Amino acid sequence: MAHHGMIDWPCPECGAACKLYDHQPERQWRHLDTCQYQTILHAEPPRSECSEHGVKVVKLAWAEPSSRFTALFELLAIEWLKAAARKPCEMLGSVGTRFTASWSGR
């Protein structure tokens, strides 16, 4: 993902328009599958420099801070887990397979 270099970025603390400071190293987020292919977003999140709060990573539209998943992927996971709670024996294996999860910790 890329952006225009001369735009102002909002401070994540106060919302003030700030200049670009730099970028974090590239991060990846797991997104919803596209045509049954695993989709990973790659970006170098921008950091803004606020006169009051200093250098901060801007809020990303697609994910929460420190998350490795997009908000839409997290929403889908929550809905699947709710369904698994209603039908645990039928759903637990398919949820684990879908998310490539191991229930044994391996």
C-alpha positions as CSV (number, residue, x, y, z in Angstrom):
1,M,0.0,0.0,0.0
2,A,1.2,3.5,-0.8
3,H,0.1,7.1,-0.1
4,H,0.9,10.6,-1.4
5,G,3.9,12.0,0.4
6,M,2.7,15.5,1.0
7,I,-0.5,14.9,3.0
8,D,-1.1,15.6,6.7
9,W,-1.8,12.8,9.1
10,P,-4.0,13.0,12.1
11,C,-2.4,12.5,15.5
12,P,-4.0,9.3,17.0
13,E,-4.2,11.0,20.4
14,C,-5.8,14.4,19.6
15,G,-6.6,14.3,15.9
16,A,-4.5,17.4,15.1
17,A,-3.1,17.5,11.5
18,C,0.6,16.5,11.6
19,K,3.4,16.1,9.2
20,L,4.7,12.7,8.2
21,Y,7.6,11.7,10.4
22,D,8.5,8.3,8.9
23,H,7.1,4.7,8.5
24,Q,7.3,1.6,10.7
25,P,8.9,-1.4,9.1
26,E,6.5,-3.4,6.9
27,R,3.7,-5.2,8.7
28,Q,1.3,-7.9,7.5
29,W,-2.4,-8.4,8.3
30,R,-4.5,-11.4,7.5
31,H,-7.6,-10.4,5.5
32,L,-10.7,-12.2,4.3
33,D,-10.0,-14.7,1.6
34,T,-10.3,-13.6,-2.0
35,C,-11.7,-16.2,-4.4
36,Q,-10.7,-18.9,-1.9
37,Y,-7.1,-17.6,-1.8
38,Q,-5.5,-16.4,1.4
39,T,-5.2,-12.6,1.4
40,I,-2.5,-10.8,3.3
41,L,-2.2,-6.9,3.4
42,H,1.3,-5.5,3.4
43,A,2.0,-1.9,4.5
44,E,4.6,0.3,6.2
45,P,2.3,2.2,8.6
46,P,3.1,5.9,8.6
47,R,4.0,7.8,11.8
48,S,3.1,11.4,12.4
49,E,4.8,13.9,14.6
50,C,2.5,15.8,16.9
51,S,3.8,18.9,18.7
52,E,1.9,17.8,21.8
53,H,2.2,14.0,21.8
54,G,5.4,13.4,19.8
55,V,5.8,10.7,17.2
56,K,2.9,8.2,17.0
57,V,1.7,5.5,14.5
58,V,-1.4,6.8,12.8
59,K,-4.7,4.8,13.2
60,L,-5.1,2.4,10.4
61,A,-8.6,2.1,8.9
62,W,-8.4,-1.7,8.5
63,A,-7.0,-2.9,11.8
64,E,-6.7,-2.2,15.5
65,P,-3.2,-1.3,16.9
66,S,-1.0,-4.4,17.4
67,S,-3.5,-6.7,15.6
68,R,-2.3,-9.1,13.0
69,F,-5.8,-9.4,11.4
70,T,-8.0,-6.9,9.6
71,A,-11.1,-5.7,11.4
72,L,-13.3,-7.6,8.8
73,F,-11.3,-10.9,9.4
74,E,-11.7,-10.5,13.2
75,L,-15.5,-9.9,12.7
76,L,-15.8,-13.1,10.7
77,A,-13.8,-15.1,13.3
78,I,-16.0,-13.8,16.1
79,E,-19.2,-14.8,14.2
80,W,-17.7,-18.3,13.5
81,L,-16.8,-18.7,17.1
82,K,-20.3,-17.7,18.2
83,A,-21.7,-20.3,15.9
84,A,-19.2,-22.9,17.2
85,A,-20.4,-22.1,20.7
86,R,-23.9,-23.0,19.7
87,K,-22.9,-26.3,18.0
88,P,-19.5,-27.2,19.5
89,C,-19.2,-30.7,18.3
90,E,-20.1,-30.0,14.7
91,M,-18.2,-26.7,14.3
92,L,-15.1,-26.9,16.4
93,G,-13.1,-28.9,13.9
94,S,-14.1,-26.9,10.9
95,V,-13.3,-23.6,12.6
96,G,-9.9,-24.8,13.5
97,T,-9.2,-26.0,10.0
98,R,-10.4,-22.8,8.5
99,F,-8.2,-20.6,10.6
100,T,-5.3,-23.1,10.5
101,A,-5.4,-23.4,14.2
102,S,-4.3,-26.2,16.4
103,W,-6.3,-26.8,19.6
104,S,-3.4,-28.8,21.0
105,G,-1.0,-25.9,20.9
106,R,1.3,-27.5,18.3
